[in-house]
Amino acid sequence: MDRIAGLEEAAELFKVLGNESRLALVWLLSREPLTVTALAEQAALSQPLVSQHLRTLRQAGLVSSEREGKEIRYALADQHVAHVVLDAIAHVQEPTDQGNEQ
């Protein structure tokens, strides 16, 4: 079988997104750029944990940061990852037809 371009990178993306807390942070950042404090409050996570997750997301190129005075505001690097997460959430909320296989 020929190698599919981008498959390995896509698998890495899903590994990074394979954590409920990181998914929550991406969802929050899909709405607006936020500080660590705001993310911690809105996600009901500790600031150190949010910082760890943001570091992982930044290393994967999914999140960017910009200093504003004493604060750092985090944002999604692009909207592609937001679409992946929002589509996944919409997918799992759809009703299923279990038991109606043909």
N, C-alpha and C positions, 0 to 999 in steps of 0.2 A: 504494500500500500504506500502511495506517495505521502510524504509528510505534508500536513495541512499547515499553511503559513499562519502564524499567530496562535496556534493551539496551546503551546507551552506557556506563552505569556497570559493567555486567557485563563488557564488553569491556576497560574499564580495569582491572578486577580481574584478568582473565586476563593482561593485560600485566604487572602487578606480579608475579603468580605465575609468569610465563614465564621463570623463572631457576632452575636446578637448586639453587643455593645457598640462595635464598630459600625454595624448597619444602622443603629439608632443615630450615631454621630453623623453618618453620611446623610441620613434622612433630614436631620436638623439643619445641616449645612446646605442641603438642597434648597432650603427656604430662604436663607440669608447667611452672610458671614457672621461668625460669633467668636467671642473670647472663650478661653478655657473655663472661666468662672460661669459664664452663661451656659456653656455646653454642659458643665457638671450639674448645674441646677436643673436644666431642662431634661437631661437624661437620667437624673437621680443617681449619679455616679460621683465618686470622690474625684477631686481635682488631680491627684497623682495618677489615678487610673485613666482619666481622660487624657492626660498628657502622654501616657504610655501608648494609648491607642492612636492618638494624633501622630506620634512619632512613626508608628507602623504605617499609617496612611500616607504620611509625607514621604517615607522611604519608598513606598510603592508608586509615588507620583500622583496620588489621588487628591491630595490636599496641599494647598499653598498657604503661606502666612504672610502677613504684612503688619509691621509695627506701626501703631498709632499712639504716639506719646509713650506712656508707660505700659500700655497694653499691646498684646499681639492678637490680631483678629485672624481667624482661620476661615478659609473658603474652599470650596471644591475647585480643583485645578481646571476641570471642564465639566460640562453637564452630561457627558456620556455615562459616567458612573452613577449619577443620579437616576438616569433612565433605567439602568440595569436594576438598581435597588427598588425603585418605585414600581417597575414592572413585576419584579419578584413578589413584592408585597401584594400587589393587585392580583397576581396569579394565585397565591395561596388563600386569598379571601373569596375567590370564585367558588360557587357551589359545585360540588362534584356529583357525577352520576355513578357512584359506586354500586357495583352489582349489576349494572346495565351494559356489560361488555357484550359485544356481538361476535 
